């Protein structure tokens, strides 16, 4: 995985007020290698089609595939490096509609992007709001391999939020 690019002392550049429905944010890409797939599987998802080429060849997938959870982790890393690391984000109350749409194989280059679906300032806490986003990961053939709807809490700009 890439080296962290976060500066925890920098002022956030992106606030709730900077986000609007329809915006598309390209978050970056990452190529998954066989060793990364197997290491993750060994630690967190030790199913045979994630660990062993012979077992994977005999499976419905016809070859080694990455755990869907690894794919989600790669998305999260790209999201932090590509947007959240510069944002006044306060966490997430959860995700909806998580889908693993195509197997991810060794050598696949995954690209993450998200679309802002809704920006909702809080009525009870005027310093923040919730952003609903559609998160997508595509492979090098532009085929969607992962999608989900996420909800992230963002701070408003200090001059507009109080």
LOFI-751084 format. One line per field, with one value per residue (C-alpha): residue number from 1; x, y, z. Coordinates in steps of 0.05 Angstrom, whole numbers, always signed. Layout:
N
i	c(NUM|...);
c1	c(X|...);
c2	c(Y|...);
c3	c(Z|...);
***
This chain:
162
i	c(1|2|3|4|5|6|7|8|9|10|11|12|13|14|15|16|17|18|19|20|21|22|23|24|25|26|27|28|29|30|31|32|33|34|35|36|37|38|39|40|41|42|43|44|45|46|47|48|49|50|51|52|53|54|55|56|57|58|59|60|61|62|63|64|65|66|67|68|69|70|71|72|73|74|75|76|77|78|79|80|81|82|83|84|85|86|87|88|89|90|91|92|93|94|95|96|97|98|99|100|101|102|103|104|105|106|107|108|109|110|111|112|113|114|115|116|117|118|119|120|121|122|123|124|125|126|127|128|129|130|131|132|133|134|135|136|137|138|139|140|141|142|143|144|145|146|147|148|149|150|151|152|153|154|155|156|157|158|159|160|161|162);
c1	c(+0|+21|+58|+12|+9|-30|-9|-50|-33|-57|-122|-175|-187|-254|-316|-389|-399|-352|-391|-452|-495|-467|-394|-347|-283|-227|-189|-131|-112|-76|-52|-62|-7|-14|+27|-17|-80|-54|-26|-93|-130|-84|-96|-169|-207|-174|-219|-185|-199|-162|-102|-85|-80|-99|-161|-178|-171|-221|-270|-326|-277|-227|-167|-142|-185|-178|-224|-280|-259|-189|-223|-261|-196|-162|-221|-216|-142|-152|-211|-167|-108|-152|-202|-212|-141|-155|-226|-261|-291|-316|-330|-386|-452|-447|-454|-511|-517|-447|-437|-378|-394|-335|-277|-212|-150|-75|-49|-115|-108|-166|-189|-233|-282|-343|-404|-437|-510|-536|-510|-553|-534|-555|-613|-594|-518|-505|-430|-437|-478|-481|-459|-487|-441|-439|-371|-345|-282|-268|-214|-167|-223|-270|-314|-344|-317|-344|-399|-433|-470|-433|-452|-398|-404|-367|-357|-381|-333|-327|-353|-418|-431|-444);
c2	c(+0|+72|+112|+158|+229|+258|+321|+317|+389|+421|+458|+420|+445|+410|+423|+407|+474|+453|+391|+389|+335|+312|+324|+267|+257|+214|+184|+147|+76|+16|-48|-111|-163|-237|-231|-174|-215|-277|-240|-205|-270|-307|-254|-237|-280|-349|-379|-427|-384|-326|-367|-424|-425|-498|-491|-426|-458|-512|-460|-424|-366|-406|-373|-334|-274|-220|-218|-168|-140|-126|-89|-47|-33|-10|+36|+65|+79|+114|+153|+178|+195|+225|+266|+252|+269|+341|+344|+365|+295|+271|+198|+157|+130|+72|+47|+17|-29|-58|-98|-139|-140|-176|-216|-178|-217|-209|-154|-116|-41|-13|+60|+91|+147|+174|+216|+263|+244|+289|+343|+353|+405|+384|+422|+405|+414|+472|+461|+397|+356|+289|+275|+214|+187|+131|+99|+57|+18|-2|-47|-31|-50|+2|-54|-39|-88|-54|-5|+21|+81|+116|+169|+215|+271|+335|+399|+464|+521|+559|+624|+589|+537|+573);
c3	c(+0|-10|+44|+84|+56|+114|+152|+215|+233|+167|+165|+127|+56|+44|+86|+79|+44|-12|-31|-76|-109|-175|-159|-179|-140|-169|-111|-144|-162|-134|-167|-125|-126|-110|-46|-20|-35|-1|+60|+72|+64|+111|+165|+154|+104|+98|+46|-4|-66|-33|-10|-56|-132|-140|-96|-131|-200|-178|-150|-186|-196|-237|-204|-145|-125|-73|-12|-21|+46|+19|-39|+12|+50|-14|-28|+42|+35|-32|-2|+56|+10|-44|-4|+70|+89|+66|+93|+157|+162|+229|+216|+186|+213|+163|+92|+52|-8|-7|-71|-97|-171|-203|-176|-166|-189|-179|-225|-228|-223|-183|-189|-136|-146|-113|-131|-82|-79|-24|+24|+85|+138|+208|+239|+310|+303|+255|+254|+212|+164|+129|+58|+22|-32|-82|-78|-136|-153|-225|-253|-311|-360|-328|-300|-232|-181|-118|-102|-40|-13|+43|+93|+121|+172|+152|+190|+160|+150|+216|+186|+161|+213|+279);
***
